[in-house]
């Protein structure tokens, strides 16, 4: 049964991801210097870690909230969307890759809303979790300023990881749709 308190550590970690979005918008500009790039990297990395930590902590301490279950995936998507969109004019992300990833996220959010309205929770799959981690890794590499570390082709490596992530995004989206329709259609309330 979901916990009713709102100010739990997992909810605060989710709120942190929302709070860093304006700073990411500010730091991820084509004309940004190395210091701004490093700040954006640190903010995004910390946001990725809070995503990994909040759900684990909530389940371990049995303090999951309805608000947390709804807002956690939204915070993740907003943070990823900002990074993807802001990296397009910097030439680090192709618009079509950003579109594929964001379109999938919007469609799955719609399915989650339909399921939630019927009182159904379709849990995240292992493919979805791998997709999220691959997106975070790719975006961290793409945000990190080129030339700070002696790693040649850093952003090219990030793009390859992002392409793999886009493929995982589509794959996990089909998996989610399959699980959604199986659970949704087998629930008497849903019919």
C-alpha positions as CSV (number, residue, x, y, z in Angstrom):
1,X,0.0,0.0,0.0
2,X,1.4,3.4,-0.9
3,X,2.7,5.6,1.9
4,X,0.7,8.9,2.3
5,X,3.4,11.3,3.4
6,X,4.6,13.6,0.7
7,X,7.9,14.9,2.0
8,X,9.8,11.6,1.8
9,X,13.4,11.3,0.7
10,X,12.4,9.6,-2.6
11,X,10.0,12.4,-3.4
12,X,12.6,15.0,-2.5
13,X,15.0,13.3,-4.9
14,X,12.4,13.4,-7.6
15,X,11.8,17.1,-6.9
16,X,15.6,17.7,-7.2
17,X,15.4,16.4,-10.8
18,X,12.7,18.9,-11.6
19,X,14.7,21.7,-9.9
20,X,17.8,21.2,-11.9
21,X,16.1,21.5,-15.3
22,X,16.2,25.3,-15.5
23,X,19.9,25.1,-14.7
24,X,20.5,22.5,-17.4
25,X,18.7,24.9,-19.8
26,X,21.0,27.7,-18.8
27,X,24.2,25.7,-18.9
28,X,23.6,23.7,-22.1
29,X,24.0,26.5,-24.6
30,X,26.1,26.3,-27.8
31,X,28.3,29.2,-26.6
32,X,28.8,27.8,-23.1
33,X,32.4,27.5,-21.9
34,X,34.0,24.5,-20.3
35,X,33.0,25.5,-16.8
36,X,29.4,25.6,-17.8
37,X,29.7,22.3,-19.6
38,X,31.2,20.7,-16.5
39,X,28.4,22.2,-14.3
40,X,25.8,20.8,-16.7
41,X,27.5,17.4,-16.6
42,X,27.6,17.4,-12.8
43,X,23.9,18.4,-12.6
44,X,22.8,15.8,-15.1
45,X,24.9,13.1,-13.4
46,X,23.5,13.9,-10.0
47,X,20.0,13.8,-11.5
48,X,20.7,10.4,-13.0
49,X,21.9,9.1,-9.6
50,X,18.9,10.4,-7.8
51,X,16.7,8.5,-10.3
52,X,18.5,5.3,-9.5
53,X,18.4,6.0,-5.8
54,X,14.8,7.2,-5.2
55,X,12.9,4.1,-6.3
56,X,15.3,1.7,-4.6
57,X,15.1,3.7,-1.3
58,X,11.3,4.0,-1.4
59,X,10.9,0.2,-2.0
60,X,13.5,-0.8,0.6
61,X,11.9,1.4,3.3
62,X,8.4,0.9,2.1
63,X,7.6,4.6,1.7
64,X,6.4,4.6,-1.9
65,X,3.8,7.3,-2.5
66,X,1.2,7.7,-5.2
67,X,2.8,11.1,-6.0
68,X,6.2,9.5,-6.2
69,X,5.0,6.8,-8.6
70,X,3.4,9.4,-10.8
71,X,6.1,12.1,-10.7
72,X,9.3,10.0,-10.8
73,X,8.9,8.9,-14.4
74,X,7.8,12.5,-15.4
75,X,10.9,14.0,-13.7
76,X,13.1,11.5,-15.6
77,X,11.6,12.3,-18.9
78,X,11.7,16.1,-18.4
79,X,15.4,15.9,-17.5
80,X,16.2,13.6,-20.5
81,X,14.1,15.8,-22.8
82,X,16.0,19.0,-21.8
83,X,19.3,17.4,-22.4
84,X,18.4,15.9,-25.7
85,X,16.8,19.1,-27.0
86,X,19.6,21.4,-25.8
87,X,22.3,19.1,-27.3
88,X,20.7,19.4,-30.8
89,X,21.9,22.9,-31.6
90,X,25.3,22.0,-30.2
91,X,25.6,19.4,-32.9
92,X,25.9,16.5,-30.4
93,X,22.5,14.9,-30.9
94,X,20.6,14.4,-34.2
95,X,17.0,15.7,-34.1
96,X,15.6,12.3,-35.4
97,X,17.2,10.4,-32.4
98,X,15.8,12.9,-30.0
99,X,12.4,12.6,-31.7
100,X,12.4,8.8,-31.5
101,X,13.3,8.8,-27.8
102,X,10.9,11.5,-26.8
103,X,8.0,10.1,-28.9
104,X,8.4,6.7,-27.2
105,X,8.4,8.4,-23.8
106,X,5.2,10.3,-24.6
107,X,3.4,7.3,-25.8
108,X,4.4,5.2,-22.8
109,X,3.3,8.0,-20.5
110,X,-0.1,8.0,-22.2
111,X,-0.4,4.2,-21.7
112,X,0.6,4.6,-18.0
113,X,-2.1,7.2,-17.6
114,X,-4.7,4.9,-19.1
115,X,-3.6,2.0,-16.9
116,X,-3.6,4.2,-13.8
117,X,-7.1,5.4,-14.6
118,X,-8.2,1.8,-14.5
119,X,-6.2,1.2,-11.2
120,X,-3.5,-0.9,-13.0
121,X,0.2,-0.5,-12.5
122,X,2.4,-1.9,-15.3
123,X,5.8,-2.2,-13.7
124,X,9.0,-1.1,-15.5
125,X,10.8,-4.0,-17.2
126,X,14.5,-4.8,-17.0
127,X,14.7,-3.6,-20.7
128,X,13.2,-0.3,-19.6
129,X,15.7,0.0,-16.8
130,X,18.6,-0.8,-19.1
131,X,17.2,1.8,-21.6
132,X,17.2,4.5,-18.9
133,X,20.8,3.7,-17.8
134,X,22.0,3.7,-21.4
135,X,20.3,7.1,-22.0
136,X,21.9,8.5,-18.9
137,X,25.4,7.2,-19.9
138,X,25.0,8.5,-23.4
139,X,23.8,11.9,-22.3
140,X,26.5,12.3,-19.6
141,X,29.2,11.5,-22.3
142,X,27.6,14.0,-24.7
143,X,27.2,16.7,-22.1
144,X,30.8,16.4,-20.9
145,X,33.0,19.1,-22.6
146,X,35.3,17.8,-25.3
147,X,39.0,18.3,-24.5
148,X,38.8,18.2,-20.7
149,X,39.9,14.6,-20.7
150,X,42.4,13.0,-23.2
151,X,39.6,10.9,-24.7
152,X,39.6,11.3,-28.5
153,X,36.2,11.2,-30.2
154,X,34.3,11.5,-26.8
155,X,31.1,12.9,-28.3
156,X,31.2,10.3,-31.2
157,X,31.3,7.6,-28.5
158,X,28.4,9.3,-26.8
159,X,26.4,9.3,-30.1
160,X,27.0,5.6,-30.6
161,X,25.8,4.9,-27.1
162,X,22.8,7.1,-27.8
163,X,21.9,5.2,-31.0
164,X,22.1,1.9,-29.0
165,X,19.9,3.6,-26.4
166,X,17.4,4.7,-29.1
167,X,17.1,1.1,-30.2
168,X,16.6,-0.1,-26.6
169,X,14.0,2.7,-26.2
170,X,12.0,1.4,-29.2
171,X,12.4,-2.2,-28.1
172,X,11.4,-1.6,-24.5
173,X,8.5,0.5,-25.8
174,X,7.1,-2.5,-27.7
175,X,7.6,-4.7,-24.6
176,X,5.8,-2.2,-22.5
177,X,2.9,-2.0,-25.0
178,X,2.7,-5.8,-25.0
179,X,2.6,-6.0,-21.2
180,X,0.2,-3.1,-21.0
181,X,-2.4,-4.6,-23.4
182,X,-2.0,-8.1,-21.8
183,X,-2.7,-6.7,-18.3
184,X,-5.2,-4.1,-19.4
185,X,-7.3,-6.5,-21.4
186,X,-7.3,-9.2,-18.7
187,X,-8.5,-6.8,-16.0
188,X,-12.4,-6.9,-15.7
189,X,-12.6,-3.1,-14.9
190,X,-10.7,-2.3,-18.1
191,X,-13.2,-3.9,-20.4
